[in-house]
């Protein structure tokens, strides 16, 4: 019986390539995180508008763009109620109604992703920043942001649908 070969010893050139490869992957990941398309920037602005409006209404915004497993939640907030609820908020920006309403883009696939995120959230004891997850009933809301119909510069129309999985 032939002896089993020992562990392969990598040359320094191979190790350097591997390290350089990981470094390049990290740099590409950081570049993607900082480079946002115009569409993504508009979506970020819409999330900011919704976050500000919810906070002005007494809600406590716990985070934006939170990842739970493979799924992302636009906003996570506590609705003071009554009854108090932990709310996953999906924000939709529509530049125009040419291709339909924002509500129409909230399809079965997106709903399934949000249900999965809620399942992961329910399993967690703390958020990514270390804060404890409030033990409250969880619901999913949909908020659609679009330009105001009068064409006023910067003005937006906001429609908030509570418990969006119900419709």
Secondary structure, DSSP 8 states (H G I E B T S, - for coil): -----------HHHHHHHHHHHHHHHHHHHHHHH---HHHHHHHHHHHHHHHHHHHTT-EEEEEEEEETTEEEEEEEEE--SS-EEEEEEEEEES-STT--GGGG--HHHHHHHHHHHHHHHH-SB-TTS-B---S-EEEEEEEEEE-TT--TT-EEEEEETTGGG-
